[in-house]
């Protein structure tokens, strides 16, 4: 498979969608693919993505060659607009028409983009031959006359007018082109034998696209920018693009900006911020380990697939003197995926020899807990990496980063996020997301706000509504402007939990503590042990407090502990190598706010009791993949 660099002449027009101006981009000589966006940079990036998608799986043969050649055709083109006026029968037409023209083999060709790329050749310049303007006017008049005859009722000449802001742009796109073989070289179609044997050959370029993403293709509009991290960005830039294929591990808590730092490094490389590029562009491929083994049902096939990806990244083109780079943001999977009952080989075993010989540059992103798991499960693999620690920025720096990103989000989504909304976001982070590092915990909600309130303004009430949808908590619980009346909480709980005054008092107190934001953030919001015979209201008490905090008792996270009476119960709750998503950790990771009911706790295995002791004491658990699950916003 060869990589072809296309320089596509594209027509950029302005269009209106819901009374908003958009950029619309399409190739000049073909009608597709097209891309539309409010910002020009985003429209170009989207157009490049659509072109790559159009050529995905493309094989060059006699039938498909014409399609590729139109995209490779790039003469010196001029674009001009003329104001034409003429009569079409009884109808008078006056408007602006655009045309592109170029010379080839001494002949001048004219393209009319508004008329489905109609092309004609300009007559040779002799006595009485029309010039460019006159010939274009005559061709447009004839075309409109024919269109009017075809559908006189729906005919509207205004739809063929050119916009005043139209222009031509040359857009660079790199696509992978496969070579189709001759028909007599094709193997016989023996479906039964193929189903048993499977494919034995993998194309590294195709598999890299299937199992990952080329992050360089996000330049410039879709790459996130890292602000106030100059020293770290410079250090990473030198480590990735200058040192001798040194494996790097970027270690930091979730939300401190590990992905953003990588995006900034790529942005500075593509924009030649530090230095001009030398030779071919080196690409960074984000590879998902779980996709490599996806669909590989035959023993040994995933190894061949991964080897083909590594070979492609080491030598992306036949003439390439430099290799591309690998980025993996799910590193624990490297030590887990591939194992089976008959085989202990994992992805890390395939990758390790290339890293040891410095034949490939790889970067992994990991949290401290994930890095600890990697060191425990594969010390030899972990020792290959140079560890770079990424700490949470100070509060002042984090706020400056948030405000910078706020401006970028407002510009990108044509929205307005008020300073009151930012203050509300910081208050929510301080009170409910304290264990999530800045600025990631705030930026996640801010991005959701920017997309949801596109073309509108987002203020503090919109932030509270978004947090209510994110957490499930009733707005009256976390909105400081709403106050409880005296006896309101106690009265509401007592109506549904009758005959249990001590329980009513305890639940009332915890709701007031949550409302006043006085809970200890290093522990769960509260933990209760309800003791009593069957039918006195133990489960009902949990449902009542769940309904008051979350609005519906259906949000109750309930575990019947009589199902966890054996020694393997701990692995079922926090996960293991074969089922990494534990029942308990998975539930709370996706629903960090709520009421956790452990019913019939006395029947659980003693090791489960030891596990829950850590939850009650520290308010956190680590699953089998090294991911920390926060219990500090739960009532147990």
C-alpha positions as CSV (number, residue, x, y, z in Angstrom):
1,X,0.0,0.0,0.0
2,X,1.3,3.4,-1.0
3,X,0.7,6.8,0.6
4,X,-0.3,9.4,-1.9
5,X,-0.2,13.1,-1.0
6,X,-3.2,14.9,-2.7
7,X,-3.3,18.6,-3.2
8,X,-7.0,19.1,-4.0
9,X,-8.4,22.2,-5.5
10,X,-11.5,22.9,-3.4
11,X,-14.3,25.4,-3.8
12,X,-15.1,27.2,-0.5
13,X,-18.6,28.8,-0.4
14,X,-20.7,30.3,2.3
15,X,-24.0,28.8,3.1
16,X,-26.7,29.5,5.7
17,X,-28.0,26.9,8.2
18,X,-30.6,28.0,10.7
19,X,-29.7,31.6,9.9
20,X,-26.1,31.0,10.7
21,X,-23.2,31.4,8.3
22,X,-21.2,28.3,7.5
23,X,-18.2,27.4,5.4
24,X,-19.0,24.7,2.8
25,X,-16.0,22.9,1.1
26,X,-16.1,20.5,-1.8
27,X,-13.6,19.4,-4.5
28,X,-13.7,21.6,-7.6
29,X,-13.8,18.8,-10.1
30,X,-16.1,16.3,-8.2
31,X,-19.2,16.8,-6.2
32,X,-18.1,14.9,-3.2
33,X,-17.0,14.6,-0.4
34,X,-18.2,17.8,1.2
35,X,-17.7,19.4,4.7
36,X,-19.5,22.2,6.5
37,X,-18.6,24.0,9.6
38,X,-18.9,27.4,11.3
39,X,-15.1,27.9,11.4
40,X,-12.9,27.6,8.4
41,X,-10.1,25.6,10.2
42,X,-12.7,23.1,11.4
43,X,-14.2,22.8,7.9
44,X,-10.8,22.1,6.4
45,X,-10.1,19.4,9.0
46,X,-13.5,17.9,8.5
47,X,-13.0,17.9,4.7
48,X,-9.6,16.1,5.0
49,X,-11.3,13.5,7.3
50,X,-14.0,13.0,4.7
51,X,-11.5,12.5,1.9
52,X,-9.6,10.0,3.9
53,X,-12.8,8.2,4.6
54,X,-13.7,8.2,0.9
55,X,-10.4,6.4,0.1
56,X,-10.6,4.0,2.9
57,X,-10.1,0.5,1.4
58,X,-9.5,2.0,-2.1
59,X,-7.7,-0.3,-4.5
60,X,-6.3,1.1,-7.8
61,X,-7.4,-0.7,-10.9
62,X,-8.6,0.2,-14.4
63,X,-12.1,1.0,-13.3
64,X,-11.2,3.1,-10.2
65,X,-8.2,5.0,-11.7
66,X,-10.3,7.8,-13.0
67,X,-11.7,8.6,-9.6
68,X,-8.2,8.9,-8.1
69,X,-6.9,10.9,-11.0
70,X,-9.5,13.6,-10.7
71,X,-8.3,14.2,-7.1
72,X,-4.7,14.2,-8.2
73,X,-5.4,16.7,-11.0
74,X,-4.0,20.1,-10.0
75,X,-3.4,22.5,-12.8
76,X,-2.8,26.2,-12.2
77,X,-6.4,27.3,-11.8
78,X,-7.8,30.8,-11.7
79,X,-11.1,31.7,-10.3
80,X,-13.2,34.7,-11.4
81,X,-16.7,36.0,-10.9
82,X,-18.7,38.0,-13.5
83,X,-22.0,39.9,-13.2
84,X,-24.1,38.7,-16.1
85,X,-27.5,40.0,-17.3
86,X,-29.6,38.4,-20.0
87,X,-33.2,37.3,-20.9
88,X,-34.5,33.8,-20.7
89,X,-37.7,34.2,-22.7
90,X,-39.9,36.5,-20.6
91,X,-37.6,36.1,-17.5
92,X,-34.8,38.6,-16.8
93,X,-31.7,37.1,-15.1
94,X,-29.2,39.3,-13.3
95,X,-26.6,37.9,-11.0
96,X,-23.1,36.9,-10.1
97,X,-21.7,33.7,-11.6
98,X,-18.4,32.1,-10.7
99,X,-16.1,30.2,-13.0
100,X,-12.7,28.5,-12.8
101,X,-10.4,28.1,-15.8
102,X,-7.0,26.6,-16.5
103,X,-4.7,25.9,-19.5
104,X,-3.7,22.4,-20.6
105,X,-1.8,21.6,-23.8
106,X,-2.3,25.1,-25.2
107,X,-6.1,24.9,-24.6
108,X,-8.2,26.8,-22.1
109,X,-10.8,24.9,-20.1
110,X,-13.6,26.5,-18.1
111,X,-15.4,24.9,-15.2
112,X,-18.8,26.2,-13.9
113,X,-19.0,24.9,-10.3
114,X,-22.6,25.9,-9.8
115,X,-23.8,23.9,-12.7
116,X,-22.6,20.5,-11.4
117,X,-19.0,21.2,-12.5
118,X,-20.0,21.6,-16.2
119,X,-16.8,22.0,-18.2
120,X,-16.2,23.3,-21.7
121,X,-13.2,24.2,-23.8
122,X,-12.7,27.8,-24.9
123,X,-12.5,28.3,-28.7
124,X,-9.1,29.2,-30.1
125,X,-8.5,32.9,-30.3
126,X,-9.2,33.8,-33.9
127,X,-11.0,36.6,-35.5
128,X,-14.6,36.7,-34.2
129,X,-14.0,34.0,-31.5
130,X,-15.6,35.0,-28.1
131,X,-13.4,35.7,-25.1
132,X,-13.6,34.1,-21.7
133,X,-16.4,36.4,-20.4
134,X,-18.5,36.2,-23.5
135,X,-18.1,32.4,-23.9
136,X,-19.0,31.8,-20.2
137,X,-22.1,34.1,-20.5
138,X,-23.2,32.2,-23.6
139,X,-22.7,28.8,-21.9
140,X,-24.5,29.8,-18.7
141,X,-27.4,31.2,-20.7
142,X,-27.7,27.9,-22.7
143,X,-27.5,25.8,-19.5
144,X,-30.2,27.9,-17.8
145,X,-32.4,27.7,-20.8
146,X,-32.2,23.9,-20.8
147,X,-32.8,23.7,-17.1
148,X,-35.9,25.9,-17.4
149,X,-37.3,23.7,-20.1
150,X,-36.8,20.6,-17.9
151,X,-38.7,22.0,-14.9
152,X,-40.2,25.4,-15.5
153,X,-42.4,25.4,-12.4
154,X,-39.5,24.8,-10.0
155,X,-36.8,26.7,-11.9
156,X,-35.0,29.4,-10.0
157,X,-31.9,31.0,-11.5
158,X,-30.9,32.4,-8.1
159,X,-29.9,28.9,-6.9
160,X,-27.0,29.0,-9.5
161,X,-25.6,32.4,-8.4
162,X,-22.2,32.5,-6.8
163,X,-21.6,33.9,-3.4
164,X,-19.5,37.0,-2.9
165,X,-17.2,35.2,-0.5
166,X,-16.5,32.2,-2.7
167,X,-12.9,31.3,-3.3
168,X,-10.6,28.4,-4.3
169,X,-8.2,26.7,-1.8
170,X,-5.7,24.0,-2.2
171,X,-6.1,21.5,0.6
172,X,-3.4,18.8,1.3
173,X,-4.6,15.3,2.2
174,X,-2.6,12.1,2.5
175,X,-4.4,8.9,1.6
176,X,-3.5,5.2,1.5
177,X,-3.9,3.6,-1.9
178,X,-3.9,-0.1,-2.3
179,X,-2.9,-1.9,-5.5
180,X,-5.5,-4.3,-6.9
181,X,-4.1,-7.4,-8.5
182,X,-4.9,-8.9,-11.8
183,X,-8.0,-11.0,-12.0
184,X,-6.1,-14.2,-12.8
185,X,-4.0,-13.7,-9.6
186,X,-7.1,-13.8,-7.4
187,X,-7.3,-17.0,-5.3
188,X,-10.4,-19.2,-5.7
189,X,-13.3,-18.2,-3.5
190,X,-13.4,-21.2,-1.2
191,X,-15.5,-19.8,1.6
192,X,-15.4,-23.0,3.7
193,X,-11.6,-23.3,3.7
194,X,-11.3,-19.5,4.3
195,X,-13.6,-19.7,7.3
196,X,-11.3,-22.4,8.8
197,X,-7.9,-20.8,7.9
198,X,-8.7,-17.1,8.1
199,X,-6.7,-14.4,6.5
200,X,-2.9,-14.8,6.8
201,X,-1.8,-11.4,5.4
202,X,-2.4,-8.1,7.1
203,X,-1.7,-4.6,5.6
204,X,-0.1,-2.5,8.3
205,X,-1.5,0.8,7.0
206,X,-5.1,-0.6,6.9
207,X,-4.8,-2.3,10.3
208,X,-3.3,0.9,11.9
209,X,-6.4,2.8,10.8
210,X,-8.7,0.1,12.1
211,X,-7.0,-0.2,15.5
212,X,-6.1,3.4,16.0
213,X,-6.0,7.0,14.9
214,X,-3.4,9.3,13.3
215,X,-3.4,12.3,15.7
216,X,-1.5,14.4,13.1
217,X,-4.7,14.4,11.1
218,X,-6.4,16.5,13.8
219,X,-4.1,19.5,13.1
220,X,-4.9,22.3,13.5
221,X,-8.5,22.7,14.6
222,X,-9.2,19.5,16.5
223,X,-6.0,19.4,18.6
224,X,-6.4,20.6,22.1
225,X,-4.1,23.3,23.2
226,X,-2.1,23.2,26.5
227,X,-1.6,26.5,28.2
228,X,1.1,27.5,30.8
229,X,3.0,24.2,30.4
230,X,5.9,25.5,28.4
231,X,8.7,23.6,30.2
232,X,6.9,20.2,30.1
233,X,5.8,20.6,26.4
234,X,9.4,21.5,25.4
235,X,10.8,18.5,27.4
236,X,8.3,16.1,25.8
237,X,8.9,17.5,22.3
238,X,12.6,16.8,22.6
239,X,12.0,13.4,24.0
240,X,9.6,12.3,21.3
241,X,11.1,13.8,18.2
242,X,14.8,14.1,19.0
243,X,16.0,11.4,21.3
244,X,16.8,7.9,20.0
245,X,13.4,6.3,20.2
246,X,13.3,6.5,24.0
247,X,10.1,4.9,25.4
248,X,8.2,7.4,27.6
249,X,5.6,7.0,30.3
250,X,3.6,10.1,31.2
251,X,2.2,9.5,34.6
252,X,-0.4,11.7,36.2
253,X,-3.9,11.6,37.8
254,X,-6.9,11.5,35.5
255,X,-7.8,15.1,34.5
256,X,-4.4,16.8,34.8
257,X,-4.0,17.0,31.0
258,X,-1.9,14.1,29.7
259,X,-3.7,13.9,26.4
260,X,-3.7,17.6,26.0
261,X,0.1,17.8,26.5
262,X,0.5,15.3,23.7
263,X,-1.9,17.3,21.5
264,X,0.2,20.4,22.1
265,X,3.4,18.6,21.2
266,X,1.8,17.5,17.9
267,X,0.5,21.0,17.2
268,X,3.9,22.6,17.7
269,X,5.5,19.9,15.5
270,X,3.0,20.4,12.7
271,X,3.2,24.2,12.9
272,X,7.0,24.2,13.0
273,X,6.9,26.1,16.3
274,X,10.4,25.2,17.4
275,X,12.1,24.3,14.1
276,X,11.3,23.5,10.5
277,X,10.5,19.9,9.7
278,X,13.3,17.8,8.3
279,X,12.3,15.1,5.8
280,X,8.9,13.5,5.9
281,X,6.4,14.2,8.6
282,X,6.5,11.9,11.5
283,X,3.0,10.8,12.6
284,X,1.9,9.8,16.1
285,X,-0.6,6.9,16.1
286,X,-3.0,6.5,19.0
287,X,-3.4,2.7,19.2
288,X,-6.2,1.0,21.1
289,X,-5.0,-2.4,22.4
290,X,-8.5,-3.7,22.6
291,X,-9.1,-3.2,18.9
292,X,-6.0,-5.3,17.9
293,X,-7.5,-8.5,19.2
294,X,-11.1,-7.6,18.1
295,X,-12.3,-10.2,15.6
296,X,-9.3,-12.4,15.9
297,X,-10.8,-15.8,16.4
298,X,-7.9,-17.9,15.2
299,X,-4.8,-18.6,17.4
300,X,-1.8,-16.5,16.3
301,X,-3.7,-14.0,14.2
302,X,-3.6,-11.1,16.6
303,X,0.2,-11.4,16.8
304,X,0.4,-11.1,13.0
305,X,-2.0,-8.1,13.0
306,X,0.1,-6.3,15.7
307,X,3.3,-7.1,13.9
308,X,2.0,-5.6,10.7
309,X,1.0,-2.4,12.6
310,X,4.5,-2.2,14.1
311,X,6.2,-2.8,10.8
312,X,4.1,-0.1,9.1
313,X,4.9,2.4,11.9
314,X,8.6,1.6,11.8
315,X,8.6,2.1,8.0
316,X,5.5,4.0,6.8
317,X,6.8,4.3,3.2
318,X,9.4,2.5,1.1
319,X,11.5,5.6,1.0
320,X,10.9,6.7,4.6
321,X,14.1,7.3,6.6
322,X,12.3,8.0,9.8
323,X,9.6,6.0,11.6
324,X,6.3,7.1,13.1
325,X,5.4,7.0,16.8
326,X,3.0,4.9,18.9
327,X,0.8,6.4,21.7
328,X,-1.2,4.1,24.0
329,X,-3.5,5.5,26.7
330,X,-4.7,2.1,28.0
331,X,-1.3,0.6,29.0
332,X,-2.6,-2.0,31.4
333,X,-4.3,-3.7,28.5
334,X,-0.9,-4.4,27.0
335,X,-0.2,-6.8,29.8
336,X,-3.6,-8.4,29.8
337,X,-4.8,-8.8,26.2
338,X,-3.7,-11.9,24.3
339,X,-3.7,-14.3,27.2
340,X,-5.7,-17.5,26.8
341,X,-6.0,-21.0,28.3
342,X,-3.2,-22.2,25.9
343,X,-1.1,-19.0,25.6
344,X,0.4,-16.5,28.0
345,X,1.7,-14.2,25.4
346,X,0.4,-10.6,25.6
347,X,0.7,-7.5,23.4
348,X,3.6,-6.3,25.7
349,X,5.6,-9.4,24.8
350,X,5.3,-8.5,21.1
351,X,6.1,-4.9,21.6
352,X,9.0,-5.3,24.1
353,X,11.8,-6.5,21.7
354,X,11.3,-3.4,19.5
355,X,11.5,-1.1,22.6
356,X,14.6,-2.9,23.9
357,X,16.4,-2.4,20.6
358,X,15.2,1.2,20.3
359,X,13.6,0.4,16.9
360,X,10.4,2.1,17.8
361,X,9.3,5.1,19.9
362,X,6.4,4.4,22.1
363,X,4.6,6.7,24.6
364,X,2.1,5.5,27.2
365,X,-0.2,7.5,29.4
366,X,-1.0,6.1,32.8
367,X,-2.4,7.1,36.2
368,X,-0.2,6.4,39.2
369,X,-2.4,3.4,40.1
370,X,-2.1,2.0,36.5
371,X,1.6,2.5,36.6
372,X,1.8,0.6,39.8
373,X,-0.1,-2.3,38.2
374,X,2.2,-2.3,35.2
375,X,5.2,-2.4,37.5
376,X,3.7,-5.3,39.4
377,X,2.7,-7.4,36.4
378,X,5.5,-6.6,34.0
379,X,8.6,-5.1,35.8
380,X,10.8,-5.8,32.8
381,X,8.4,-4.0,30.5
382,X,8.0,-1.0,32.8
383,X,11.7,-0.6,33.3
384,X,12.1,0.2,29.5
385,X,10.2,3.5,29.9
386,X,11.4,6.9,31.1
387,X,8.8,8.1,33.6
388,X,7.7,11.7,33.4
389,X,5.4,12.8,36.2
390,X,2.6,15.2,35.5
391,X,1.3,16.9,38.7
392,X,-1.9,18.8,39.2
393,X,-1.3,22.5,38.6
394,X,-1.8,25.1,41.3
395,X,-5.2,26.6,41.8
396,X,-4.2,29.9,40.2
397,X,-2.6,28.2,37.2
398,X,-5.6,25.9,36.8
399,X,-8.1,28.8,36.8
400,X,-6.0,30.6,34.1
401,X,-6.0,27.4,32.0
402,X,-9.8,27.1,32.5
403,X,-10.3,30.7,31.4
404,X,-8.1,30.2,28.3
405,X,-10.1,27.1,27.3
406,X,-13.3,28.9,28.0
407,X,-12.4,31.5,25.3
408,X,-11.5,28.7,22.8
409,X,-14.7,26.9,23.5
410,X,-16.8,30.0,23.1
411,X,-15.1,30.7,19.7
412,X,-15.5,27.2,18.5
413,X,-19.1,26.7,19.5
414,X,-20.3,30.3,19.1
415,X,-21.5,30.4,22.6
416,X,-21.0,32.6,25.7
417,X,-20.0,31.1,29.1
418,X,-20.4,33.8,31.7
419,X,-18.0,34.3,34.6
420,X,-20.8,33.4,36.9
421,X,-21.0,30.0,35.2
422,X,-17.3,29.6,35.7
423,X,-17.6,30.4,39.4
424,X,-20.5,27.9,39.7
425,X,-18.3,25.2,38.0
426,X,-15.4,25.9,40.5
427,X,-17.9,25.8,43.4
428,X,-19.2,22.4,42.2
429,X,-15.6,21.1,41.8
430,X,-14.7,22.3,45.3
431,X,-17.7,20.7,47.0
432,X,-18.4,17.6,44.9
433,X,-15.4,16.8,42.7
434,X,-12.7,17.5,45.2
435,X,-10.9,14.2,44.5
436,X,-10.9,15.0,40.7
437,X,-7.8,17.1,39.8
438,X,-8.1,20.5,38.2
439,X,-8.5,21.5,35.4
440,X,-9.9,18.3,33.9
441,X,-12.9,18.0,36.3
442,X,-14.1,21.5,35.4
443,X,-13.3,21.3,31.7
444,X,-15.3,18.1,31.2
445,X,-18.5,19.9,32.3
446,X,-17.5,23.1,30.4
447,X,-17.2,21.2,27.1
448,X,-20.6,19.7,27.6
449,X,-22.0,23.1,28.3
450,X,-20.4,24.7,25.2
451,X,-21.9,22.0,22.9
452,X,-25.3,21.9,24.6
453,X,-25.8,25.7,24.6
454,X,-24.3,26.4,21.1
455,X,-25.4,29.8,19.8
456,X,-26.7,30.6,23.3
457,X,-25.4,31.8,26.6
458,X,-24.6,29.5,29.5
459,X,-25.0,31.0,33.0
460,X,-25.0,29.6,36.6
461,X,-28.5,28.1,36.3
462,X,-27.4,26.2,33.2
463,X,-24.4,24.9,35.0
464,X,-26.6,23.6,37.8
465,X,-28.9,21.9,35.4
466,X,-25.9,20.2,33.6
467,X,-24.5,19.1,36.9
468,X,-28.0,17.7,37.9
469,X,-28.0,15.7,34.7
470,X,-24.4,14.5,35.3
471,X,-24.8,13.6,39.0
472,X,-28.4,12.7,39.3
473,X,-28.7,14.9,42.5
474,X,-31.8,17.0,43.0
475,X,-30.9,20.7,42.3
476,X,-32.3,21.7,45.7
477,X,-29.5,19.6,47.3
478,X,-26.5,21.4,45.8
479,X,-28.0,24.9,45.0
480,X,-26.9,27.2,47.8
481,X,-29.6,29.7,46.9
482,X,-32.4,27.2,48.0
483,X,-32.8,26.8,51.7
484,X,-34.7,24.1,53.6
485,X,-37.6,25.2,55.8
486,X,-37.4,24.2,59.5
487,X,-38.6,20.6,59.9
488,X,-39.1,20.2,56.1
489,X,-36.6,17.3,55.7
490,X,-37.6,15.5,58.8
491,X,-41.3,15.8,58.0
492,X,-40.9,14.4,54.5
493,X,-38.8,11.4,55.6
494,X,-41.1,10.7,58.5
495,X,-44.1,10.5,56.1
496,X,-42.5,7.5,54.3
497,X,-40.5,5.9,57.1
498,X,-43.2,5.4,59.8
499,X,-42.4,4.2,63.3
500,X,-38.6,4.6,63.1
501,X,-37.8,8.0,64.8
502,X,-34.0,7.2,65.3
503,X,-33.6,6.3,61.6
504,X,-35.5,9.4,60.6
505,X,-33.3,11.6,62.8
506,X,-30.1,10.0,61.4
507,X,-31.2,10.3,57.8
508,X,-32.3,13.9,58.3
509,X,-28.9,14.8,59.8
510,X,-27.0,13.3,56.8
511,X,-29.2,15.2,54.3
512,X,-28.5,18.4,56.2
513,X,-24.7,17.6,56.1
514,X,-24.8,17.0,52.4
515,X,-26.8,20.3,51.9
516,X,-24.4,22.3,54.0
517,X,-21.4,20.7,52.2
518,X,-19.8,19.7,55.5
519,X,-19.0,16.1,54.7
520,X,-15.5,14.7,54.9
521,X,-14.4,14.3,51.3
522,X,-11.9,11.6,52.2
523,X,-14.7,9.3,53.2
524,X,-18.2,8.4,51.9
525,X,-20.9,11.0,52.7
526,X,-22.3,8.7,55.4
527,X,-22.4,5.0,56.3
528,X,-25.2,3.3,58.2
529,X,-25.7,-0.1,59.6
530,X,-29.4,-0.9,59.8
531,X,-30.1,-3.8,62.1
532,X,-33.5,-5.3,62.6
533,X,-35.7,-8.3,61.7
534,X,-37.3,-8.7,58.3
535,X,-40.1,-6.2,57.5
536,X,-39.2,-3.3,59.8
537,X,-38.1,-0.9,57.0
538,X,-34.3,-1.3,56.6
539,X,-34.5,-1.4,52.8
540,X,-37.3,1.2,52.8
541,X,-35.0,3.6,54.7
542,X,-32.4,3.4,51.9
543,X,-35.1,4.0,49.3
544,X,-36.5,7.0,51.1
545,X,-33.1,8.8,51.3
546,X,-32.4,7.9,47.7
547,X,-35.7,9.4,46.6
548,X,-35.0,12.6,48.5
549,X,-31.5,13.1,47.2
550,X,-31.9,11.6,43.7
551,X,-35.6,12.2,43.0
552,X,-36.4,8.5,42.4
553,X,-35.7,5.4,44.4
554,X,-34.9,3.6,41.1
555,X,-31.4,5.2,41.3
556,X,-30.6,3.0,44.3
557,X,-27.5,0.8,43.8
558,X,-28.4,-2.5,45.4
559,X,-26.2,-5.5,46.0
560,X,-27.6,-8.7,47.5
561,X,-24.5,-9.8,49.5
562,X,-25.8,-13.4,49.9
563,X,-24.5,-13.8,46.3
564,X,-20.9,-13.1,47.5
565,X,-20.3,-15.8,50.0
566,X,-17.3,-17.5,48.4
567,X,-13.6,-16.5,48.2
568,X,-13.9,-15.4,44.6
569,X,-16.4,-12.8,45.6
570,X,-13.7,-10.1,45.9
571,X,-12.6,-10.6,42.3
572,X,-16.3,-10.4,41.1
573,X,-16.7,-7.1,43.0
574,X,-13.4,-5.4,41.8
575,X,-12.7,-7.4,38.7
576,X,-9.9,-9.7,37.5
577,X,-7.8,-10.3,34.4
578,X,-10.6,-12.0,32.5
579,X,-13.5,-9.8,33.7
580,X,-11.8,-6.5,34.5
581,X,-15.0,-4.5,35.0
582,X,-15.9,-5.5,38.6
583,X,-19.6,-5.4,39.7
584,X,-19.1,-2.9,42.5
585,X,-16.3,-0.8,41.0
586,X,-18.0,-0.6,37.6
587,X,-21.3,0.4,39.1
588,X,-19.9,3.3,41.2
589,X,-17.4,4.4,38.5
590,X,-20.3,5.1,36.1
591,X,-22.6,6.4,38.9
592,X,-20.4,8.1,41.4
593,X,-23.3,9.9,43.1
594,X,-26.0,7.9,44.9
595,X,-27.0,5.5,47.6
596,X,-25.3,2.1,47.8
597,X,-27.3,-0.6,49.6
598,X,-25.4,-3.7,50.7
599,X,-28.3,-6.0,51.7
600,X,-27.7,-8.9,54.1
601,X,-24.1,-7.9,54.6
602,X,-23.6,-10.6,57.3
603,X,-23.7,-13.3,54.7
604,X,-20.8,-12.0,52.6
605,X,-17.4,-13.7,52.8
606,X,-15.0,-12.2,55.4
607,X,-12.6,-11.1,52.6
608,X,-15.5,-8.9,51.3
609,X,-15.8,-7.4,54.7
610,X,-12.1,-6.5,54.6
611,X,-12.6,-5.0,51.1
612,X,-15.5,-2.8,52.3
613,X,-13.4,-1.6,55.3
614,X,-11.2,0.2,52.8
615,X,-14.3,1.8,51.2
616,X,-15.6,3.0,54.6
617,X,-12.2,4.3,55.7
618,X,-10.7,5.9,52.6
619,X,-13.8,6.3,50.3
620,X,-12.0,4.7,47.4
621,X,-11.3,1.3,45.7
622,X,-8.9,0.3,42.9
623,X,-10.1,-2.2,40.4
624,X,-8.1,-4.8,38.6
625,X,-7.0,-2.4,35.9
626,X,-5.6,0.1,38.3
627,X,-8.4,2.6,38.0
628,X,-9.4,4.3,41.3
629,X,-13.1,4.5,42.0
630,X,-14.3,7.3,44.2
631,X,-16.9,6.6,46.8
632,X,-16.8,10.0,48.5
633,X,-20.1,11.0,46.9
634,X,-22.0,7.9,48.0
635,X,-24.1,7.1,51.1
636,X,-23.5,3.4,52.1
